[in-house]
Structures are given as structure tokens and as C-alpha cells.
Amino acid sequence: MVSTKVKLCSLELDNPVIPASGTFGFGYEFAELYDINILGSISLKGTTAQPRFGNPTPRIAECPAGMINSVGLQNPGIDAVISQELPKLAECFSKPAIANISGFSVEEYVECCSKADKAEQIGILEVNVSCPNVHNGGMSFGTSPEAAAEITRAVKAVTTKPVFIKLTPNVTDIVSIAKACEEAGADGLSLINTMLGMRINLKTKKPVIANKMGGFSGSAIFPVALRMVYQVYEAVKIPIIGMGGVSSAQDVIEMMLAGATAVQIGAQNLVDPYACKNIIESLPGVMQEYSINNLEDIIGGAH
């Protein structure tokens, strides 16, 4: 009998499979399709202090082996998430969830993380530092080791639960940013967020996305994500949640061999709403195929 259990900081997960933020709503939407309690956890839709309608449309573009999105963090705001969305999720999901927090200033991250930290259903805070810093010319917090460390320290000062910093791949050296977050007190890291891409409509000769560019995700980015997880695992001692193009149980095992303790499934949920269920159900068989008895034993096994 194989064991799919993994330990993510203080949380024991039945398996390492977690739907990625922004691809699974607030979770309860998928409960109409299957029992979502089979999931390791759920990373909830990205949340900001104030409600956001998101970016102008069109904001989705298809690509071979992937997609580009520029949804723009559409969400009802942290207070509504805690008072309305979490109670709905509690009706169909009995495990701790992951709050995905975004912000456009240090103060906004602090406000949202402080509130999410007090919510009983939240087990981990996943802090998305890919947002533009409105007080620093719009440069993403996650592209600078100093800015990423500043967010980490500020959030850790107001929280008690594990804080995972979600890193952007749109940098020249993700390792230096990962190390800066670890040194600033991060309990873990999530990587990678979407890459930057675009499409042009040949008929209109204009960009497909209203915002011109957006986040590129899907199976095409898996080798990049795998490489970055491998590099970061070599440089830090804190756990990693790996993501980026994962679409099968084989991909989950490959990501764990690179150094991930848990694995998030993103764009594949939009292709197939049963993706996470199928991956979880096929995981024991794939483990047996590769003579793996305990998933925890293979974390970082490729090093």
C-alpha cells in the first residue's frame, strides 16, 4: 500500500495535489462535480483589500499547449471572502485551505494577511508578490530581492500561520529572490507564477488581450517551472509548492523529484474540471509503476 501523504509545515495533506489560485474559484463551485475533500488543499482565488472588477476584456487568449490570461485579480475583497466565500466553502470542504493574498502596497498585504490569518479555515497564507508596487513606479514586488523580503517581513510580523511567498518567473535570478524571502522569515515558497506572454490577432493586427500582455500558463511552461523549482530547492531549506504546467500524476512526481513538497494544478483545471480528481486517483498507480512507496521519500530525489 503506497502513501501519498505529505507534510507542509504544520499541515499534513492526504496527497500533494492542490488546485492553484485563480483556476478553482473559491472551491465550492467544483463541489457540484465531485467531492473536493479528496484534494490535499485548495489555493483560493487571489484576494485584495478592496473588491476588484478586474481588467478590461478580452482577457483570455489561447495558445498551443497553454493560454494567456489578464483577468486582473477580479475578487470581492478580503472582508467578503472571509464573511461570505469561506462559509460557503466550509459547507463542502473540511480541510484547511490556502489564502492567496495580493496587494499593491506593503500596507495592503499586511491588512489582508492579518485578516486571513485569523480565519479558522485558513491553514497557510500564500502571498503573491507578482503585483505591481504602486509606490515604486509599478515594478513588481517579486522582481527585487529587497522588495520581496520587505513584504515577507511585514506579513510575518502580523501573522501566526505559515507564510508561503509565491514567486514570479519573470526575473533573471529567481534563486536570489527565494533566498531573500527565506532570510526574511518565509516559512515556504510557491513557484512559479505565470510567465509573461502575448498573442496578436492577424485580422485586426492588434493584440488579442485588451491589456496587450498577460500571464502565460499551461503545459508549455512545465520545463521552465521544473528548472526553477530544482534551482530554488538547492538554495533554500524551506518547503516548496511547485506549479507551472502540471497536468498529470507523472508531472506531480517529476516536480517532487525536483524539490517540491506539494504541487499545484493551474491551467489544466480550465481544460478539464476533473483534472485534480483524475491526477489524485491515478497517483498511486504511477507510484507503483516507478517503485515509490512513500511520496515524502522522493522530495528532492533528483539532486
C-alpha positions in Angstrom: 0.0 0.0 0.0 1.5 3.3 -1.1 1.4 6.5 1.0 0.5 9.8 -0.8 0.6 11.9 2.4 3.0 14.8 2.7 3.6 17.4 5.5 3.6 21.0 4.5 4.9 22.9 7.5 2.4 22.0 10.3 -0.3 20.7 7.9 -0.5 17.0 6.9 -2.0 16.6 3.5 -3.6 13.4 2.3 -1.9 14.0 -1.0 0.3 16.8 -2.5 -2.3 17.9 -5.1 -3.7 21.4 -4.7 -5.7 23.4 -7.3 -3.8 26.6 -8.0 -5.2 30.1 -7.2 -7.4 31.6 -9.8 -8.2 28.3 -11.6 -10.6 26.8 -9.0 -12.6 29.8 -7.8 -13.3 29.6 -4.0 -13.6 25.8 -4.3 -17.3 25.3 -3.7 -18.0 25.7 -7.4 -16.2 22.4 -8.1 -18.1 20.6 -5.3 -21.0 20.2 -7.7 -18.8 18.0 -9.9 -17.1 15.8 -7.3 -16.2 15.5 -3.6 -13.5 18.1 -3.2 -12.4 16.7 0.1 -10.1 14.3 -1.9 -7.8 17.3 -2.6 -4.7 17.9 -0.5 -5.9 21.5 0.0 -7.2 24.4 -2.2 -5.4 27.7 -3.0 -8.3 30.2 -3.1 -8.8 32.9 -5.7 -6.4 35.8 -5.3 -7.7 38.3 -2.8 -7.1 42.0 -2.4 -8.2 44.5 0.3 -10.9 46.1 -1.8 -13.2 44.4 -4.4 -11.8 44.4 -7.9 -13.7 44.0 -11.2 -10.5 43.1 -13.0 -9.1 44.1 -16.3 -11.0 45.1 -19.5 -12.0 42.3 -21.9 -10.9 40.4 -23.8 -8.6 39.0 -21.2 -8.1 35.4 -22.3 -6.1 34.2 -25.3 -5.5 30.6 -26.3 -2.0 29.3 -27.3 -0.6 25.9 -28.4 -0.1 23.9 -25.1 -1.3 26.9 -23.0 -3.2 30.1 -22.5 -2.7 33.7 -21.7 -4.8 35.5 -19.1 -5.0 39.0 -17.9 -8.0 38.7 -15.6 -6.6 41.3 -13.2 -7.3 39.8 -9.8 -11.1 40.0 -10.0 -12.3 39.3 -6.5 -14.9 40.5 -3.9 -12.3 41.8 -1.4 -10.9 40.3 1.8 -13.8 41.1 4.0 -16.3 39.5 1.7 -14.0 36.4 1.2 -14.0 35.9 4.9 -17.6 36.6 5.6 -19.2 35.0 2.5 -16.9 32.8 0.5 -15.3 30.8 3.4 -18.6 29.9 4.9 -19.8 28.5 1.5 -16.6 26.5 1.2 -17.0 25.2 4.8 -20.2 23.5 3.7 -18.4 21.2 1.3 -14.7 21.2 2.3 -13.5 20.1 5.7 -9.7 20.7 5.4 -7.6 23.8 5.9 -7.4 26.0 2.8 -4.7 28.3 1.4 -5.5 32.0 1.3 -3.9 33.6 -1.8 -3.2 37.3 -1.0 -2.3 40.0 -3.4 -1.7 43.7 -2.9 -0.4 46.9 -4.5 1.4 48.3 -1.4 3.0 46.8 1.7 0.1 48.1 3.8 -2.4 46.2 1.6 -0.5 42.9 2.0 -0.4 43.5 5.8 -4.1 44.3 6.1 -5.2 41.3 4.0 -2.8 38.8 5.6 -3.7 39.9 9.1 -7.4 39.3 8.4 -6.9 36.0 6.6 -4.6 34.8 9.4 -7.5 35.0 11.9 -9.9 32.9 9.7 -10.2 29.4 11.2 -10.4 27.7 7.8 -7.1 29.1 6.5 -4.1 26.9 7.1 -1.5 28.7 5.0 -1.1 32.2 3.6 0.2 32.3 0.1 1.5 35.8 -0.7 1.6 36.6 -4.4 4.4 39.2 -4.9 3.8 39.4 -8.7 1.7 42.6 -8.3 2.9 46.0 -9.3 4.1 48.2 -6.5 2.0 51.4 -6.9 4.5 53.3 -4.7 7.5 52.3 -6.8 6.7 53.0 -10.4 4.7 49.8 -11.0 7.6 47.4 -10.7 6.5 44.0 -9.4 7.4 43.3 -5.7 8.6 39.9 -6.8 11.3 41.2 -9.2 13.5 42.6 -6.4 15.0 40.6 -3.6 14.8 43.7 -1.3 11.1 44.3 -2.1 10.2 40.6 -1.7 12.0 40.5 1.6 10.2 43.7 2.7 6.8 42.1 2.1 7.8 38.9 3.8 9.0 40.6 6.9 5.9 42.9 7.1 3.5 39.9 6.7 5.3 37.7 9.1 5.0 40.5 11.8 1.2 40.3 11.8 0.6 36.5 11.2 0.9 33.3 13.1 0.2 30.8 10.3 2.8 29.6 7.8 3.6 32.2 5.1 4.5 31.0 1.6 5.8 33.6 -0.8 4.6 33.0 -4.4 7.4 33.9 -6.8 7.3 35.3 -10.3 9.4 33.6 -13.1 9.8 36.9 -14.9 13.2 37.6 -13.4 16.8 36.8 -14.3 17.7 35.2 -11.0 14.8 33.6 -9.0 17.3 32.0 -6.6 18.4 35.3 -5.1 14.8 36.3 -4.5 13.9 32.9 -3.0 16.9 33.2 -0.6 15.9 36.8 0.4 12.4 35.6 1.3 13.8 32.7 3.4 16.2 35.1 5.2 13.2 37.5 5.9 11.3 34.7 7.6 9.2 33.0 4.9 8.0 29.5 6.0 7.8 28.3 2.4 7.8 29.3 -1.3 5.3 28.7 -4.1 6.7 28.8 -7.6 6.2 29.6 -10.4 3.5 32.1 -11.2 2.7 32.7 -14.8 5.2 33.9 -17.4 4.6 37.0 -19.5 3.2 36.4 -23.0 1.0 37.8 -25.7 -0.9 37.0 -28.9 -1.7 39.2 -31.9 -4.9 38.8 -33.9 -3.9 38.6 -37.6 -7.3 40.0 -38.8 -7.3 43.1 -36.6 -3.4 43.2 -36.5 -3.8 44.1 -32.8 -3.0 42.3 -29.5 -5.7 39.8 -28.6 -5.7 40.8 -24.9 -7.0 44.3 -24.1 -4.0 44.8 -21.7 -1.7 43.6 -24.6 0.2 41.2 -22.4 -0.8 38.6 -19.8 0.2 35.6 -17.8 1.2 32.6 -19.9 0.4 29.2 -18.3 -0.2 25.6 -19.3 1.8 22.5 -20.1 4.2 24.6 -22.3 5.8 26.2 -19.2 6.3 22.9 -17.2 10.1 22.6 -18.1 10.7 26.2 -17.0 8.8 25.7 -13.7 10.6 22.4 -13.1 14.0 24.0 -13.6 13.2 26.9 -11.3 11.9 24.6 -8.5 15.1 22.5 -8.9 17.3 25.6 -8.6 15.5 27.0 -5.6 15.5 23.7 -3.8 19.3 23.7 -3.9 19.5 27.1 -2.4 16.9 27.1 0.4 15.8 24.9 3.3 12.2 25.8 3.5 9.4 23.7 1.7 8.4 24.5 -1.9 5.0 24.2 -3.5 5.7 23.6 -7.2 3.5 24.7 -10.0 3.5 25.6 -13.7 2.1 23.4 -16.4 1.5 20.4 -14.2 -1.2 18.2 -15.9 -0.6 14.6 -14.9 0.4 12.4 -12.0 3.7 11.9 -13.7 4.3 15.6 -13.7 3.5 15.7 -9.9 6.2 13.1 -9.3 8.7 14.9 -11.5 8.0 18.2 -9.7 8.5 16.5 -6.3 11.8 14.9 -7.5 12.9 18.4 -8.4 12.2 19.5 -4.8 8.5 20.3 -4.3 6.7 19.1 -1.2 3.3 19.8 -2.7 2.2 20.6 -6.2 -0.5 22.9 -7.6 -2.5 22.3 -10.7 -3.5 25.5 -12.6 -4.4 25.9 -16.2 -5.3 22.2 -16.5 -8.4 22.8 -14.3 -9.7 25.1 -17.1 -9.1 22.5 -19.7 -10.6 19.7 -17.6 -12.6 20.5 -14.4 -11.9 16.9 -13.3 -8.1 17.3 -13.7 -7.2 17.3 -9.9 -9.5 14.3 -9.3 -8.0 12.3 -12.1 -4.5 13.1 -11.0 -5.2 12.1 -7.4 -6.8 8.9 -8.5 -4.0 7.9 -10.8 -1.2 8.8 -8.4 -1.0 5.5 -6.5 -0.7 3.5 -9.7 2.0 5.8 -11.1 3.9 5.5 -7.8 3.8 1.7 -8.0 5.0 1.9 -11.7 8.1 3.7 -10.5 8.6 1.7 -7.3 7.7 4.6 -5.0 6.1 3.6 -1.7 6.0 6.9 0.1 5.8 10.3 -1.7 7.7 12.1 1.1 10.7 9.9 0.3 11.2 11.3 -3.2 11.1 15.1 -2.4 14.3 16.5 -3.9 15.3 13.0 -5.1 16.7 14.2 -8.4 19.5 16.2 -6.6 
